Amino acid sequence: MTEQSTDERARIRAAIDRLLTGQPTASDGALTVVALAAEAGVHRMALQKRHADLKNECYERVRTETKQLPESESGSGRPSPI
């Protein structure tokens, strides 16, 4: 794993934590891939391709920690309550 990839992964994990605690610094705070990418300072496609595991980790944490369906499962582009 390259240093850049390691740095991106650390920023994504920190961004997930900020979004789930309601403390966004660089996004609107929505629990979406778009907000996660903005919060982490990475391109959305980086989450889809290079870091799909972290995107899935985020979705799992949305389900378990907020009791909401991630945007990918709600169909509305926004999380919805389970």
C-alpha positions in Angstrom: 0.0 0.0 0.0 1.4 3.4 -0.9 1.8 6.3 1.5 -0.9 8.2 -0.4 -3.3 5.3 -0.1 -2.5 5.0 3.6 -3.1 8.7 4.1 -6.4 8.5 2.2 -7.6 5.6 4.3 -6.8 7.5 7.5 -8.7 10.6 6.3 -11.7 8.4 5.3 -11.8 6.7 8.7 -11.6 10.1 10.5 -14.3 11.5 8.2 -16.6 8.5 9.0 -16.1 9.2 12.7 -16.9 12.9 12.3 -20.0 12.2 10.2 -21.3 9.6 12.7 -20.8 11.9 15.6 -22.4 14.9 13.9 -19.2 16.9 13.8 -18.5 17.5 10.1 -15.8 20.0 9.1 -15.9 19.9 5.3 -19.3 18.7 4.3 -23.0 19.1 5.0 -22.8 16.2 7.4 -25.2 14.0 5.5 -24.5 10.3 5.8 -23.9 9.9 2.1 -20.9 8.9 -0.1 -20.8 12.4 -1.5 -20.5 13.9 2.0 -18.0 11.3 3.1 -15.8 12.0 0.1 -16.0 15.8 0.7 -15.4 15.3 4.4 -12.3 13.1 3.7 -11.0 15.3 0.9 -11.0 12.5 -1.6 -12.8 12.0 -4.9 -16.0 10.1 -4.7 -14.7 7.5 -7.2 -11.8 6.8 -4.8 -14.4 5.5 -2.4 -16.1 3.5 -5.1 -12.9 1.9 -6.5 -9.8 2.1 -4.2 -11.6 2.2 -0.9 -14.8 0.3 -1.4 -14.2 -1.6 1.8 -14.2 1.7 3.8 -17.4 2.8 2.0 -19.0 -0.5 3.1 -17.6 -0.1 6.6 -19.3 3.3 6.7 -22.6 1.9 5.6 -22.4 -0.8 8.2 -21.7 1.8 10.9 -24.6 3.9 9.7 -26.8 0.9 10.1 -25.6 -0.2 13.5 -24.8 3.2 15.1 -27.6 5.4 13.8 -30.3 2.7 13.1 -30.7 4.2 9.6 -30.5 2.7 6.2 -27.5 3.9 4.2 -28.3 5.9 1.0 -27.4 2.8 -1.1 -30.3 0.9 0.5 -32.8 3.7 1.0 -33.1 4.5 -2.7 -33.6 8.2 -1.9 -30.0 9.4 -1.9 -30.4 10.1 1.8 -30.3 7.9 4.9 -33.7 6.9 6.2 -34.7 5.5 9.6 -34.8 1.7 9.8 
